Amino acid sequence: MTNDLTSLIVHVKGFVQGVGFRDFFAMAAEHHKLDGWVRNRDDGSVEALVSGPTKAVEAFVASAMKGPPAARIGHVDLHNSEPPAEKGFKRLASA
């Protein structure tokens, strides 16, 4: 039996705040039935933790590479992570 779950920190840099990126991430996560959270970072980036079936996480990352129409993605960093403690997807306060 294989463990088909993936948990990633997705850190998006560029022109990504004030363009609806957190809402975009939340809708994508809910669409793919992923757990985790999203927040703005003080450095102007957006960071999310997503966790769920590997194929769904891959689809989320593909949408993160595009972002909402007004966003200008500069760079996306992906890091393996532990899954979130709670189920569901939340918007967190900026960090």
N, CA, C and O atoms as CSV, one atom per row, in Angstrom:
chain,resi,resn,atom,element,x,y,z
A,1,MET,N,N,0.847,-1.193,0.000
A,1,MET,CA,C,0.000,0.000,0.000
A,1,MET,C,C,0.887,1.249,0.000
A,1,MET,O,O,1.793,1.371,0.824
A,2,THR,N,N,0.630,2.141,-0.895
A,2,THR,CA,C,1.441,3.352,-0.974
A,2,THR,C,C,0.702,4.512,-0.320
A,2,THR,O,O,-0.528,4.552,-0.290
A,3,ASN,N,N,1.469,5.435,0.192
A,3,ASN,CA,C,0.904,6.631,0.796
A,3,ASN,C,C,0.841,7.702,-0.290
A,3,ASN,O,O,1.866,8.278,-0.656
A,4,ASP,N,N,-0.346,7.965,-0.801
A,4,ASP,CA,C,-0.528,8.884,-1.921
A,4,ASP,C,C,-0.874,10.282,-1.429
A,4,ASP,O,O,-1.611,11.009,-2.095
A,5,LEU,N,N,-0.346,10.664,-0.267
A,5,LEU,CA,C,-0.603,11.999,0.259
A,5,LEU,C,C,0.655,12.838,0.173
A,5,LEU,O,O,1.763,12.352,0.401
A,6,THR,N,N,0.467,14.110,-0.161
A,6,THR,CA,C,1.571,15.057,-0.260
A,6,THR,C,C,1.217,16.299,0.529
A,6,THR,O,O,0.074,16.754,0.505
A,7,SER,N,N,2.199,16.847,1.230
A,7,SER,CA,C,2.032,18.122,1.933
A,7,SER,C,C,3.176,19.029,1.523
A,7,SER,O,O,4.346,18.668,1.650
A,8,LEU,N,N,2.830,20.211,1.030
A,8,LEU,CA,C,3.832,21.158,0.539
A,8,LEU,C,C,3.582,22.557,1.081
A,8,LEU,O,O,2.440,22.975,1.269
A,9,ILE,N,N,4.681,23.275,1.328
A,9,ILE,CA,C,4.620,24.725,1.503
A,9,ILE,C,C,4.847,25.314,0.107
A,9,ILE,O,O,5.835,25.000,-0.557
A,10,VAL,N,N,3.928,26.162,-0.320
A,10,VAL,CA,C,4.015,26.836,-1.621
A,10,VAL,C,C,4.231,28.319,-1.322
A,10,VAL,O,O,3.359,28.975,-0.752
A,11,HIS,N,N,5.394,28.844,-1.707
A,11,HIS,CA,C,5.768,30.229,-1.422
A,11,HIS,C,C,5.890,30.968,-2.753
A,11,HIS,O,O,6.779,30.678,-3.554
A,12,VAL,N,N,4.988,31.925,-2.980
A,12,VAL,CA,C,4.902,32.614,-4.261
A,12,VAL,C,C,5.395,34.051,-4.108
A,12,VAL,O,O,4.912,34.804,-3.262
A,13,LYS,N,N,6.371,34.414,-4.949
A,13,LYS,CA,C,6.937,35.762,-4.924
A,13,LYS,C,C,6.608,36.470,-6.227
A,13,LYS,O,O,6.380,35.838,-7.259
A,14,GLY,N,N,6.589,37.789,-6.158
A,14,GLY,CA,C,6.265,38.607,-7.320
A,14,GLY,C,C,5.223,39.634,-6.910
A,14,GLY,O,O,5.164,40.031,-5.747
A,15,PHE,N,N,4.401,40.066,-7.861
A,15,PHE,CA,C,3.294,40.984,-7.563
A,15,PHE,C,C,2.095,40.108,-7.230
A,15,PHE,O,O,1.280,39.797,-8.099
A,16,VAL,N,N,1.993,39.708,-5.946
A,16,VAL,CA,C,1.013,38.696,-5.566
A,16,VAL,C,C,0.106,39.115,-4.405
A,16,VAL,O,O,-0.791,38.361,-4.028
A,17,GLN,N,N,0.323,40.300,-3.835
A,17,GLN,CA,C,-0.581,40.775,-2.794
A,17,GLN,C,C,-1.461,41.876,-3.352
A,17,GLN,O,O,-1.037,42.661,-4.200
A,18,GLY,N,N,-2.700,41.925,-2.862
A,18,GLY,CA,C,-3.652,42.933,-3.328
A,18,GLY,C,C,-4.274,42.589,-4.668
A,18,GLY,O,O,-4.876,43.450,-5.308
A,19,VAL,N,N,-4.138,41.339,-5.102
A,19,VAL,CA,C,-4.674,40.917,-6.401
A,19,VAL,C,C,-5.611,39.712,-6.271
A,19,VAL,O,O,-5.991,39.106,-7.272
A,20,GLY,N,N,-5.985,39.365,-5.022
A,20,GLY,CA,C,-6.898,38.252,-4.805
A,20,GLY,C,C,-6.239,36.890,-4.747
A,20,GLY,O,O,-6.899,35.869,-4.939
A,21,PHE,N,N,-4.928,36.866,-4.480
A,21,PHE,CA,C,-4.220,35.592,-4.497
A,21,PHE,C,C,-4.688,34.655,-3.387
A,21,PHE,O,O,-4.842,33.456,-3.619
A,22,ARG,N,N,-4.919,35.185,-2.183
A,22,ARG,CA,C,-5.374,34.310,-1.098
A,22,ARG,C,C,-6.729,33.682,-1.428
A,22,ARG,O,O,-6.937,32.491,-1.198
A,23,ASP,N,N,-7.645,34.481,-1.964
A,23,ASP,CA,C,-8.948,33.931,-2.368
A,23,ASP,C,C,-8.777,32.912,-3.485
A,23,ASP,O,O,-9.431,31.870,-3.479
A,24,PHE,N,N,-7.908,33.201,-4.437
A,24,PHE,CA,C,-7.615,32.282,-5.534
A,24,PHE,C,C,-7.097,30.952,-4.989
A,24,PHE,O,O,-7.551,29.888,-5.411
A,25,PHE,N,N,-6.145,31.011,-4.047
A,25,PHE,CA,C,-5.609,29.798,-3.431
A,25,PHE,C,C,-6.699,29.044,-2.676
A,25,PHE,O,O,-6.800,27.822,-2.783
A,26,ALA,N,N,-7.514,29.772,-1.912
A,26,ALA,CA,C,-8.564,29.119,-1.126
A,26,ALA,C,C,-9.555,28.404,-2.044
A,26,ALA,O,O,-9.955,27.274,-1.763
A,27,MET,N,N,-9.951,29.052,-3.136
A,27,MET,CA,C,-10.884,28.409,-4.074
A,27,MET,C,C,-10.250,27.184,-4.725
A,27,MET,O,O,-10.909,26.157,-4.887
A,28,ALA,N,N,-8.967,27.287,-5.100
A,28,ALA,CA,C,-8.277,26.142,-5.718
A,28,ALA,C,C,-8.158,24.992,-4.719
A,28,ALA,O,O,-8.368,23.834,-5.082
A,29,ALA,N,N,-7.825,25.301,-3.469
A,29,ALA,CA,C,-7.688,24.259,-2.449
A,29,ALA,C,C,-9.032,23.585,-2.184
A,29,ALA,O,O,-9.105,22.361,-2.069
A,30,GLU,N,N,-10.090,24.380,-2.087
A,30,GLU,CA,C,-11.412,23.813,-1.846
A,30,GLU,C,C,-11.865,22.982,-3.055
A,30,GLU,O,O,-12.481,21.930,-2.890
A,31,HIS,N,N,-11.563,23.451,-4.253
A,31,HIS,CA,C,-11.917,22.709,-5.468
A,31,HIS,C,C,-11.241,21.337,-5.485
A,31,HIS,O,O,-11.851,20.343,-5.879
A,32,HIS,N,N,-9.993,21.290,-5.062
A,32,HIS,CA,C,-9.226,20.039,-5.068
A,32,HIS,C,C,-9.349,19.264,-3.750
A,32,HIS,O,O,-8.708,18.229,-3.565
A,33,LYS,N,N,-10.193,19.786,-2.827
A,33,LYS,CA,C,-10.440,19.127,-1.534
A,33,LYS,C,C,-9.151,18.941,-0.725
A,33,LYS,O,O,-8.889,17.870,-0.178
A,34,LEU,N,N,-8.360,20.011,-0.667
A,34,LEU,CA,C,-7.098,19.986,0.064
A,34,LEU,C,C,-7.247,20.645,1.434
A,34,LEU,O,O,-8.099,21.512,1.627
A,35,ASP,N,N,-6.421,20.229,2.370
A,35,ASP,CA,C,-6.341,20.849,3.688
A,35,ASP,C,C,-5.164,21.803,3.697
A,35,ASP,O,O,-4.241,21.678,2.892
A,36,GLY,N,N,-5.205,22.772,4.626
A,36,GLY,CA,C,-4.071,23.673,4.790
A,36,GLY,C,C,-4.485,25.086,5.099
A,36,GLY,O,O,-5.524,25.331,5.712
A,37,TRP,N,N,-3.645,26.027,4.658
A,37,TRP,CA,C,-3.875,27.440,4.937
A,37,TRP,C,C,-3.128,28.306,3.919
A,37,TRP,O,O,-2.271,27.826,3.176
A,38,VAL,N,N,-3.480,29.596,3.907
A,38,VAL,CA,C,-2.796,30.578,3.067
A,38,VAL,C,C,-2.666,31.868,3.863
A,38,VAL,O,O,-3.541,32.202,4.662
A,39,ARG,N,N,-1.574,32.591,3.643
A,39,ARG,CA,C,-1.381,33.883,4.309
A,39,ARG,C,C,-0.454,34.762,3.481
A,39,ARG,O,O,0.367,34.271,2.706
A,40,ASN,N,N,-0.603,36.081,3.663
A,40,ASN,CA,C,0.350,37.030,3.107
A,40,ASN,C,C,1.567,37.060,4.017
A,40,ASN,O,O,1.453,36.870,5.228
A,41,ARG,N,N,2.731,37.300,3.426
A,41,ARG,CA,C,3.965,37.451,4.199
A,41,ARG,C,C,4.356,38.927,4.187
A,41,ARG,O,O,4.027,39.663,3.257
A,42,ASP,N,N,5.061,39.344,5.233
A,42,ASP,CA,C,5.467,40.750,5.343
A,42,ASP,C,C,6.382,41.189,4.210
A,42,ASP,O,O,6.498,42.384,3.939
A,43,ASP,N,N,7.039,40.231,3.540
A,43,ASP,CA,C,7.950,40.583,2.444
A,43,ASP,C,C,7.222,40.765,1.109
A,43,ASP,O,O,7.867,40.949,0.077
A,44,GLY,N,N,5.875,40.716,1.121
A,44,GLY,CA,C,5.107,40.914,-0.109
A,44,GLY,C,C,4.771,39.632,-0.841
A,44,GLY,O,O,4.133,39.671,-1.893
A,45,SER,N,N,5.187,38.498,-0.305
A,45,SER,CA,C,4.896,37.212,-0.940
A,45,SER,C,C,3.624,36.605,-0.337
A,45,SER,O,O,3.057,37.131,0.620
A,46,VAL,N,N,3.200,35.495,-0.919
A,46,VAL,CA,C,2.068,34.728,-0.403
A,46,VAL,C,C,2.565,33.310,-0.152
A,46,VAL,O,O,3.287,32.740,-0.970
A,47,GLU,N,N,2.170,32.746,0.991
A,47,GLU,CA,C,2.613,31.417,1.390
A,47,GLU,C,C,1.399,30.557,1.710
A,47,GLU,O,O,0.437,31.029,2.317
A,48,ALA,N,N,1.445,29.300,1.300
A,48,ALA,CA,C,0.354,28.377,1.588
A,48,ALA,C,C,0.920,27.016,1.969
A,48,ALA,O,O,1.987,26.614,1.506
A,49,LEU,N,N,0.185,26.323,2.819
A,49,LEU,CA,C,0.430,24.916,3.100
A,49,LEU,C,C,-0.743,24.160,2.503
A,49,LEU,O,O,-1.897,24.441,2.828
A,50,VAL,N,N,-0.457,23.202,1.632
A,50,VAL,CA,C,-1.515,22.372,1.055
A,50,VAL,C,C,-1.175,20.913,1.298
A,50,VAL,O,O,-0.016,20.503,1.235
A,51,SER,N,N,-2.221,20.137,1.580
A,51,SER,CA,C,-2.028,18.739,1.895
A,51,SER,C,C,-3.216,17.940,1.378
A,51,SER,O,O,-4.371,18.333,1.545
A,52,GLY,N,N,-2.907,16.810,0.746
A,52,GLY,CA,C,-3.964,15.955,0.232
A,52,GLY,C,C,-3.390,14.947,-0.743
A,52,GLY,O,O,-2.178,14.733,-0.785
A,53,PRO,N,N,-4.265,14.326,-1.529
A,53,PRO,CA,C,-3.788,13.369,-2.535
A,53,PRO,C,C,-2.766,14.035,-3.469
A,53,PRO,O,O,-2.938,15.185,-3.872
A,54,THR,N,N,-1.719,13.305,-3.802
A,54,THR,CA,C,-0.622,13.862,-4.595
A,54,THR,C,C,-1.107,14.511,-5.889
A,54,THR,O,O,-0.670,15.614,-6.217
A,55,LYS,N,N,-1.997,13.855,-6.628
A,55,LYS,CA,C,-2.480,14.425,-7.900
A,55,LYS,C,C,-3.192,15.752,-7.673
A,55,LYS,O,O,-3.048,16.673,-8.477
A,56,ALA,N,N,-3.959,15.865,-6.588
A,56,ALA,CA,C,-4.670,17.112,-6.284
A,56,ALA,C,C,-3.688,18.212,-5.907
A,56,ALA,O,O,-3.865,19.364,-6.303
A,57,VAL,N,N,-2.646,17.863,-5.139
A,57,VAL,CA,C,-1.623,18.855,-4.786
A,57,VAL,C,C,-0.891,19.315,-6.039
A,57,VAL,O,O,-0.601,20.503,-6.184
A,58,GLU,N,N,-0.586,18.388,-6.949
A,58,GLU,CA,C,0.067,18.770,-8.212
A,58,GLU,C,C,-0.808,19.721,-9.022
A,58,GLU,O,O,-0.300,20.674,-9.613
A,59,ALA,N,N,-2.107,19.474,-9.054
A,59,ALA,CA,C,-3.024,20.366,-9.784
A,59,ALA,C,C,-3.062,21.741,-9.123
A,59,ALA,O,O,-3.099,22.759,-9.814
A,60,PHE,N,N,-3.053,21.778,-7.790
A,60,PHE,CA,C,-3.017,23.050,-7.068
A,60,PHE,C,C,-1.753,23.825,-7.417
A,60,PHE,O,O,-1.815,25.025,-7.687
A,61,VAL,N,N,-0.614,23.152,-7.414
A,61,VAL,CA,C,0.658,23.813,-7.734
A,61,VAL,C,C,0.631,24.358,-9.162
A,61,VAL,O,O,1.138,25.451,-9.418
A,62,ALA,N,N,0.046,23.610,-10.086
A,62,ALA,CA,C,-0.058,24.091,-11.474
A,62,ALA,C,C,-0.862,25.386,-11.529
A,62,ALA,O,O,-0.504,26.302,-12.269
A,63,SER,N,N,-1.939,25.473,-10.760
A,63,SER,CA,C,-2.727,26.708,-10.749
A,63,SER,C,C,-1.960,27.823,-10.039
A,63,SER,O,O,-2.099,28.990,-10.405
A,64,ALA,N,N,-1.154,27.486,-9.033
A,64,ALA,CA,C,-0.353,28.484,-8.325
A,64,ALA,C,C,0.665,29.134,-9.254
A,64,ALA,O,O,1.012,30.302,-9.083
A,65,MET,N,N,1.139,28.381,-10.230
A,65,MET,CA,C,2.117,28.914,-11.181
A,65,MET,C,C,1.490,29.993,-12.076
A,65,MET,O,O,2.196,30.844,-12.617
A,66,LYS,N,N,0.169,29.951,-12.225
A,66,LYS,CA,C,-0.530,30.948,-13.049
A,66,LYS,C,C,-1.063,32.090,-12.194
A,66,LYS,O,O,-0.881,33.259,-12.535
A,67,GLY,N,N,-1.725,31.757,-11.078
A,67,GLY,CA,C,-2.288,32.774,-10.191
A,67,GLY,C,C,-3.494,33.457,-10.791
A,67,GLY,O,O,-3.896,33.147,-11.912
A,68,PRO,N,N,-4.084,34.401,-10.038
A,68,PRO,CA,C,-5.206,35.170,-10.562
A,68,PRO,C,C,-4.736,36.116,-11.667
A,68,PRO,O,O,-3.542,36.397,-11.777
A,69,PRO,N,N,-5.670,36.610,-12.487
A,69,PRO,CA,C,-5.282,37.416,-13.664
A,69,PRO,C,C,-4.390,38.620,-13.367
A,69,PRO,O,O,-3.500,38.915,-14.165
A,70,ALA,N,N,-4.590,39.328,-12.255
A,70,ALA,CA,C,-3.811,40.544,-11.982
A,70,ALA,C,C,-2.435,40.254,-11.391
A,70,ALA,O,O,-1.600,41.155,-11.312
A,71,ALA,N,N,-2.188,39.025,-10.980
A,71,ALA,CA,C,-0.901,38.678,-10.352
A,71,ALA,C,C,0.200,38.570,-11.400
A,71,ALA,O,O,-0.046,38.253,-12.563
A,72,ARG,N,N,1.411,38.841,-10.954
A,72,ARG,CA,C,2.598,38.645,-11.783
A,72,ARG,C,C,3.545,37.765,-10.979
A,72,ARG,O,O,4.211,38.242,-10.060
A,73,ILE,N,N,3.605,36.494,-11.320
A,73,ILE,CA,C,4.409,35.538,-10.581
A,73,ILE,C,C,5.881,35.743,-10.918
A,73,ILE,O,O,6.265,35.730,-12.087
A,74,GLY,N,N,6.697,35.932,-9.892
A,74,GLY,CA,C,8.134,36.033,-10.102
A,74,GLY,C,C,8.808,34.687,-9.907
A,74,GLY,O,O,9.637,34.267,-10.714
A,75,HIS,N,N,8.435,34.005,-8.803
A,75,HIS,CA,C,9.082,32.741,-8.467
A,75,HIS,C,C,8.180,31.954,-7.522
A,75,HIS,O,O,7.507,32.542,-6.676
A,76,VAL,N,N,8.162,30.645,-7.658
A,76,VAL,CA,C,7.406,29.767,-6.765
A,76,VAL,C,C,8.379,28.758,-6.157
A,76,VAL,O,O,9.038,28.006,-6.875
A,77,ASP,N,N,8.460,28.753,-4.827
A,77,ASP,CA,C,9.278,27.779,-4.101
A,77,ASP,C,C,8.360,26.714,-3.522
A,77,ASP,O,O,7.290,27.031,-3.004
A,78,LEU,N,N,8.773,25.453,-3.607
A,78,LEU,CA,C,8.019,24.337,-3.049
A,78,LEU,C,C,8.897,23.606,-2.044
A,78,LEU,O,O,10.057,23.302,-2.321
A,79,HIS,N,N,8.332,23.329,-0.874
A,79,HIS,CA,C,9.066,22.610,0.164
A,79,HIS,C,C,8.156,21.559,0.781
A,79,HIS,O,O,6.999,21.846,1.088
A,80,ASN,N,N,8.668,20.343,0.966
A,80,ASN,CA,C,7.896,19.315,1.661
A,80,ASN,C,C,7.606,19.783,3.075
A,80,ASN,O,O,8.393,20.515,3.675
A,81,SER,N,N,6.462,19.350,3.603
A,81,SER,CA,C,6.036,19.786,4.922
A,81,SER,C,C,5.258,18.679,5.610
A,81,SER,O,O,4.876,17.687,4.990
A,82,GLU,N,N,5.032,18.863,6.886
A,82,GLU,CA,C,4.110,18.005,7.615
A,82,GLU,C,C,2.689,18.457,7.273
A,82,GLU,O,O,2.481,19.637,6.992
A,83,PRO,N,N,1.710,17.554,7.288
A,83,PRO,CA,C,0.331,17.972,7.030
A,83,PRO,C,C,-0.183,18.887,8.141
A,83,PRO,O,O,0.327,18.840,9.260
A,84,PRO,N,N,-1.177,19.710,7.850
A,84,PRO,CA,C,-1.725,20.604,8.882
A,84,PRO,C,C,-2.405,19.790,9.988
A,84,PRO,O,O,-2.823,18.653,9.772
A,85,ALA,N,N,-2.505,20.390,11.160
A,85,ALA,CA,C,-3.119,19.707,12.307
A,85,ALA,C,C,-4.624,19.550,12.128
A,85,ALA,O,O,-5.219,18.611,12.656
A,86,GLU,N,N,-5.245,20.474,11.379
A,86,GLU,CA,C,-6.692,20.470,11.228
A,86,GLU,C,C,-7.099,20.239,9.777
A,86,GLU,O,O,-6.359,20.558,8.847
A,87,LYS,N,N,-8.282,19.681,9.610
A,87,LYS,CA,C,-8.861,19.500,8.267
A,87,LYS,C,C,-9.434,20.828,7.789
A,87,LYS,O,O,-9.707,21.720,8.592
A,88,GLY,N,N,-9.615,20.953,6.481
A,88,GLY,CA,C,-10.165,22.182,5.909
A,88,GLY,C,C,-9.057,23.110,5.453
A,88,GLY,O,O,-7.875,22.828,5.645
A,89,PHE,N,N,-9.452,24.224,4.844
A,89,PHE,CA,C,-8.497,25.206,4.337
A,89,PHE,C,C,-8.839,26.571,4.909
A,89,PHE,O,O,-9.988,27.007,4.834
A,90,LYS,N,N,-7.852,27.247,5.478
A,90,LYS,CA,C,-8.091,28.506,6.190
A,90,LYS,C,C,-7.241,29.645,5.638
A,90,LYS,O,O,-6.169,29.429,5.074
A,91,ARG,N,N,-7.743,30.849,5.814
A,91,ARG,CA,C,-6.946,32.042,5.552
A,91,ARG,C,C,-6.395,32.486,6.898
A,91,ARG,O,O,-7.159,32.715,7.835
A,92,LEU,N,N,-5.071,32.611,7.002
A,92,LEU,CA,C,-4.431,33.023,8.240
A,92,LEU,C,C,-4.041,34.499,8.170
A,92,LEU,O,O,-3.959,35.085,7.090
A,93,ALA,N,N,-3.804,35.084,9.341
A,93,ALA,CA,C,-3.325,36.461,9.409
A,93,ALA,C,C,-1.933,36.536,8.777
A,93,ALA,O,O,-1.215,35.538,8.711
A,94,SER,N,N,-1.570,37.713,8.323
A,94,SER,CA,C,-0.250,37.913,7.722
A,94,SER,C,C,0.846,37.584,8.715
A,94,SER,O,O,0.659,37.694,9.927
A,95,ALA,N,N,1.992,37.177,8.189
A,95,ALA,CA,C,3.128,36.826,9.040
A,95,ALA,C,C,4.388,37.510,8.543
A,95,ALA,O,O,5.456,37.339,9.130
